[in-house]
Amino acid sequence: MRIALTGSGGLVGRFIADGLRGAGHDVVTLGRGRDREWYLLGPAPDLSRIDALVHAALDHVPGRYRGGEGDDPEGFIAANVDGTACLFEAAASSGVEVALFLSSRAVFDGYPPGTDLREDLAARPTSLYGKVKAQAEEHLFRLPLRSVSLRATGIYGPGPGHKWQQLFRDYLGGREIAPRKGTELHGADLAEAVRLCLEKDVSGAVHASDLVLDRHDLLAEVQLLTGATATPPDRDARCVSVLDCASLAALGWTPGGWDRLRADLPLMLPS
């Protein structure tokens, strides 16, 4: 399958590109390097001779998703709603067979903690980030092609600028860490989810999540590896809403859990 991929320059995009290439697919990257805004704010790319589109890019303030609009909400909307719509329309008009959009658990932020986040649950975003993801989903689902919105939770894994880089530095430097708990997924498991959605007859909203991870437990693992003397933060007593991953489970998708986290954690520690 010849697959066009946006966002390949980021940590998540690199996992997706590596996973698809490892499965034997031909991956064509869009918007790399200095051209990263080309497909979001300019003319749509040429998608002729493309079998599938994976849209994993997001135009945002570096290091921030919720709040990623910074002081330019209009530009954030233009790139991530209008630009994304233009990209999806180009895919439909070019005869692309399937388009997969990397959406987010943030489309459900308006539900109370502890909600079972089923794949058929209506979106209820509160942040602008969640709203642009939900609007992009709606536009994609209206188009005449097989469409998948892969709603993923937080993505972790080794690589430059990984999500826990500053957290680990702060902990190892003895700085105070606030309690926090959330849902996490390894980038390689996300890449496998993308592959399955493209290769199988899947459409609609699909959820991808793995661990409910407390910072206390994560940093306790860091303590074991490093011999740090700092005490991990208290556990977060708050309840977490978890994505129900029924569609991927039905395809035999099994994320790596704690085994994968422990295997890659040494690669994520500061040198």
Stockholm file with secondary structure:
# STOCKHOLM 1.0

chainA/1-271         MRIALTGSGGLVGRFIADGLRGAGHDVVTLGRGRDREWYLLGPAPDLSRIDALVHAALDHVPGRYRGGEGDDPEGFIAANVDGTACLFEAAASSGVEVALFLSSRAVFDGYPPGTDLREDLAARPTSLYGKVKAQAEEHLFRLPLRSVSLRATGIYGPGPGHKWQQLFRDYLGGREIAPRKGTELHGADLAEAVRLCLEKDVSGAVHASDLVLDRHDLLAEVQLLTGATATPPDRDARCVSVLDCASLAALGWTPGGWDRLRADLPLMLPS
#=GR chainA/1-271 SS CEEEEECTTSHHHHHHHHHHHHTTCEEEEESCGGGTTHHHHSSCCCCTTCSEEEECCCCCSTTCSTTTTTTCHHHHHIIIIIIHHHHHHHHHHTTCSEEEEEEEGGGGTTSCTTCEECTTSCCCCCSHHHHHHHHHHHHHHTSSSEEEEEEECEEECSSTTCTTHHHHHHHHTTCCCCCCEEEEEEHHHHHHHHHHHHHTTCCEEEEECCEEEEHHHHHHHHHHHHCCCSCCCCCCCSCCCEECCHHHHHTTCCCCHHHHHHHHHHHHSCC
#=GC SS_cons         CEEEEECTTSHHHHHHHHHHHHTTCEEEEESCGGGTTHHHHSSCCCCTTCSEEEECCCCCSTTCSTTTTTTCHHHHHIIIIIIHHHHHHHHHHTTCSEEEEEEEGGGGTTSCTTCEECTTSCCCCCSHHHHHHHHHHHHHHTSSSEEEEEEECEEECSSTTCTTHHHHHHHHTTCCCCCCEEEEEEHHHHHHHHHHHHHTTCCEEEEECCEEEEHHHHHHHHHHHHCCCSCCCCCCCSCCCEECCHHHHHTTCCCCHHHHHHHHHHHHSCC
//
